[in-house]
Amino acid sequence: MKFIFIFIIIFTFSNAKFEDFTKKYEVKEFINTFSKNSDYRKDELIKLFSKVDVQNFSLKYYSKELKKDFEVRGSFVGSWDKYEKKIINKKRIQDGVKYLKENRKYFQKAQKIYKIPSIYIASIIGVESLYGTNIGKQNVFDVLVTLAFKENRRNKFFEKELEEYLVVAKKNKIDLSTQKGSFAGAIGLTQFMPTNIKAYAVDFDKNGKIDLNSSADAIGSVANFLKKHGWNSHTPVATRVSYVGTRFSKYETGLKHKYNRIDLKGIKPKSEKFFYKNKVYLLKLSRKNYDELWYGTKNFKVLTNYNRSVYYAMSIYQLAKEIRKEYLNSK
């Protein structure tokens, strides 16, 4: 038994996925250029790139066979039923209420500075990372190096993300050996990619660094993201509409088409409280026995800057409403 145990250890070690990326021509070029334009020394970068744990799971996802990233395919019958059940559930709603209460100070600050309702910030953090309980288990540096320099359909994108991550890590004293994130290199409660950290992340608790694993910075950063993408606090997000029939195909749906409401014959809001005069998007959610139809506003489109999927944005909207309802009931 002892011999078998030793053999297993040796075999496991010998099959480790570590790879010396400094042997790659494009990595050598990256190191040479980046060391001249950043606060990293060349020998420091060589050490980092000489032992990379290749992330094959991430690489497989970005293989050339897959056409779309981070997008829910909502065309099949009953797709919204399944998506809704997974995202807008009792636990996520209750945890959202708890998260609002625990971080009331930062939500109030975000509301005051950015004019973003707390329920939408909480909803995004809830969907992205389960309020910080699921930020990802893969080493961010290893993921980004793998996707930047192992052949896949988004090499250039991830090389840019790697660049920004190294800059962010140096500035905020992030330990590259321990920082965990998603299979795509998204970080923290917000699941921001490094370029989004540069563009939208804020040091909300004023402690001298940005840490998206902290609720303070995550709340402020999501609020800043929504504000910079055009969120208007006086604009609704969406409203359910009625139509004749059970399956809808009369007009094109989705975010590529906008309509004057007067031109949408036979369609009207189910609620009389929908005060919005601008053009709307028609949003179709496929249930098992019928299609649900909604109007979406500019604020709905803002939510899709976080993720392009209509289903994603709708889940943020509906989860936010449920969190609000549960919060009011808990008082």
Secondary structure, DSSP 8 states (H G I E B T S, - for coil): -HHHHHHHHHHHHHT--EE-GGGSHHHHHHHHHHHHHSS--HHHHHHHHTSEE--HHHHHHTSTT---SS-----STTHHHHHHHHHS-HHHHHHHHHHHHHTHHHHHHHHHHH---HHHHHHHHHHHHTTTT---SEEHHHHHHHHHHS--TTHHHHHHHHHHHHHHHHHTT--TTT-EE-TT--BTTTTB-HHHHHHH---TT-SSS--TTSHHHHHHHHHHHHHHTT--TTS--EEEEE-SSSS--SS--EEEEEE-GGGSTT-EES-TT----S-EEEEEEE-SSSEEEEEE-HHHHHHTTT-S-HHHHHHHHHHHHHHHHHHHHT-
